[in-house]
Amino acid sequence: MLKSKTLGAVFSVSLALWGCGPADETAAAKDAGPATPVMASTVRPAPSARDVSAYGVVRTDKEGKLAFKIGGYLKDIKVDMGDHVVKGQVLARLDQREIDAEAARASAAAAKAKRDFTRIQPLLKNGYVSQQKVDDAKSALTMANAELANVNFNRSLATIIAPSDGVILARHVDQNEIVAAGTPILTVSQGERELILKASLSDRDVAALKVGDKADVTLDAFRNTKVEGHVRRISAMSDERTGTFDVEILLDNAPKGTESGFIGMARIRSSEQTGAPVALAIPASAILEGHGASATVYVIDKSSMTVKLTRVGLAGFEGDDVLISTGLKAGDNVVSAGAPYLREGSPVKIVTDLAAETDAAEPRT
């Protein structure tokens, strides 16, 4: 019986030595300690690595700020925010006494110029006046008529009329105020009431997008409702103050009750290949310590089943994952649980239940 056990032991040792090369013997000599159980995760491309996140404000598809062409005393404003209006409806009106006086003066000047031209024109045939006098009278009549037309045009714009059916989105002034020419009085939606999310993006994000890219939108007012949309317009130039580009996302199925001014977030699925490296994802539990935009993790060398402390670049967060920009490649294995018990070069064994493995290793009394 003893002989049989001895032969078995020798046979086992022979098999072990036969399966090991010089490198394995060296590794075994270095890692004489027991392997530490750890849980591991495979480095993988982030599911939404090419997605672009955009925060913005809901606006109507067509909206405009209505103003008076001339300044004056705001005599009447007939609508307020939220009111529905119809095309041709009077919305606001200036006190027209001043503009009426200007119109009367311009009308009188035009009438006088016409009389002067009518009186002087026949005198040219009899040689009583020169051609220059007639031409000057004709020019004066033309100028007087142009001034009258200008005043009448301004008078017509002393009343704001709804350009189409729509909704009052904002009221910027109150009745009885003195307003300057061009001061916004009302903001109204115009035509069909399609809704868009207006956002501002960096040049890097804009370079990854194109018109038509699909988007998933979440509105703060309807957090449990997913809204579908697509990129309708991308600004051709950046804002001079912020350096960002305006992007409009048309909401295809906005929930009932969505109004202009609501806040939302869109995740745009980029269809452009920009050549930028795709971010990788690992569990947040794999991070040992962070230093600004970098951190350290343990990478498992499967050939020797040891760990190497590796510094990685951080690109952000996505749920419970950390996005990695540098230091790792897809397919690497990192320690996601059990790292506090390790040091550089520690031997490890990968387990699926670290708690159960630890309990089993504890001595029983």
Sequence and secondary structure as in RCSB ss.txt:
>XXXX:A:sequence
MLKSKTLGAVFSVSLALWGCGPADETAAAKDAGPATPVMASTVRPAPSARDVSAYGVVRTDKEGKLAFKIGGYLK
DIKVDMGDHVVKGQVLARLDQREIDAEAARASAAAAKAKRDFTRIQPLLKNGYVSQQKVDDAKSALTMANAELAN
VNFNRSLATIIAPSDGVILARHVDQNEIVAAGTPILTVSQGERELILKASLSDRDVAALKVGDKADVTLDAFRNT
KVEGHVRRISAMSDERTGTFDVEILLDNAPKGTESGFIGMARIRSSEQTGAPVALAIPASAILEGHGASATVYVI
DKSSMTVKLTRVGLAGFEGDDVLISTGLKAGDNVVSAGAPYLREGSPVKIVTDLAAETDAAEPRT
>XXXX:A:secstr
 HHHHHHHHHHHHHHHHHT  HHHHHHHHHT S  EEEEEEE EE TTTTEEEEEEEEEESSEEEEE SS EEEE
EE   TT EE TT EEEEE  HHHHHHHHHHHHHHHHHHHHHHHHTGGGTTTSS HHHHHHHHHHHHHHHHHHHH
HHHHHHTTEEE SSSEEEEEE   TT EE TT EEEEEE SS  EEEEEEE HHHHTT  TT EEEEEETTEEEE
EEEEEEEEE SS  TTT  EEEEEEESS  TT  TT EEEEEEE          EEEEGGG  EEETTEEEEEEE
ETTTTEEEEEEEEEEEEETTEEEEEES  TT EEEEE GGG  TT BEEE S HHHHHHHHS   
